[in-house]
């Protein structure tokens, strides 16, 4: 057996470990599966790409940046409760 040492962000490692635990497996099994798939397919066995946002999401993000569609800001609770009661 050979040992592979990999530097990984601690938060990413913990999140992945939790997911793998829920799946009933561990890092060693997953790394072995990955390496076997690399050999079998002679490629990286998953798609690597930069995610693209659709036009609706881009528009929504632009509106948020401009402050459109955001809820009113309140300086005190009484004012907030008055507006909430008006909505009913």
C-alpha positions as CSV (number, residue, x, y, z in Angstrom):
1,X,0.0,0.0,0.0
2,X,1.1,3.6,-0.7
3,X,0.2,6.7,1.3
4,X,-0.9,9.9,-0.3
5,X,-0.7,13.2,1.7
6,X,-3.1,16.0,0.6
7,X,-3.5,19.5,2.0
8,X,-7.2,20.3,2.3
9,X,-9.0,23.2,3.8
10,X,-10.2,22.1,7.3
11,X,-13.8,23.2,6.8
12,X,-14.0,21.4,3.4
13,X,-12.5,18.2,5.0
14,X,-15.0,18.2,7.8
15,X,-18.0,18.8,5.5
16,X,-16.8,16.0,3.1
17,X,-16.2,13.7,6.1
18,X,-19.8,14.2,7.3
19,X,-21.2,13.5,3.9
20,X,-19.1,10.4,3.5
21,X,-20.1,9.2,6.9
22,X,-23.7,9.6,5.9
23,X,-23.0,7.5,2.8
24,X,-21.3,4.8,4.9
25,X,-17.8,5.3,3.4
26,X,-14.6,7.2,4.0
27,X,-11.8,9.2,2.3
28,X,-9.7,6.1,1.6
29,X,-12.5,4.3,-0.2
30,X,-13.5,7.4,-2.3
31,X,-9.8,8.1,-3.3
32,X,-9.4,4.5,-4.3
33,X,-12.6,4.6,-6.4
34,X,-11.5,7.9,-8.0
35,X,-8.1,6.6,-8.9
36,X,-9.6,3.4,-10.4
37,X,-12.0,5.5,-12.5
38,X,-9.1,7.6,-13.7
39,X,-7.3,4.5,-14.8
40,X,-10.4,2.9,-16.4
41,X,-11.6,6.0,-18.3
42,X,-8.1,7.5,-18.9
43,X,-9.6,10.8,-17.8
44,X,-10.9,12.8,-14.9
45,X,-14.2,10.9,-14.3
46,X,-16.4,14.0,-13.8
47,X,-17.0,17.3,-15.5
48,X,-14.9,20.2,-14.5
49,X,-16.4,23.6,-15.5
50,X,-17.1,27.1,-14.3
51,X,-20.8,27.3,-13.4
52,X,-22.7,29.9,-15.4
53,X,-25.6,31.7,-14.0
54,X,-28.8,31.9,-16.1
55,X,-30.1,35.3,-17.2
56,X,-32.8,35.4,-14.6
57,X,-30.3,34.9,-11.8
58,X,-27.9,37.5,-13.2
59,X,-30.8,40.0,-13.4
60,X,-31.8,39.3,-9.8
61,X,-28.3,39.8,-8.6
62,X,-28.0,43.1,-10.5
63,X,-31.2,44.3,-8.9
64,X,-30.0,43.4,-5.4
65,X,-26.7,45.3,-6.1
66,X,-28.8,48.3,-7.1
67,X,-31.0,47.9,-4.0
68,X,-34.1,47.1,-6.0
69,X,-36.7,44.8,-4.6
70,X,-35.3,44.8,-1.1
71,X,-37.5,45.2,1.9
72,X,-37.8,48.5,3.8
73,X,-35.2,49.2,6.5
74,X,-36.6,50.1,9.9
75,X,-35.1,52.2,12.6
76,X,-37.4,50.9,15.4
77,X,-39.7,48.0,16.1
78,X,-42.9,50.0,16.4
79,X,-42.6,51.2,12.8
80,X,-42.0,47.7,11.6
81,X,-45.0,46.3,13.4
82,X,-47.2,49.0,12.1
83,X,-46.3,48.1,8.5
84,X,-46.7,44.4,9.2
85,X,-50.2,45.0,10.5
86,X,-51.1,47.1,7.4
87,X,-50.2,44.1,5.2
88,X,-52.9,41.9,6.8
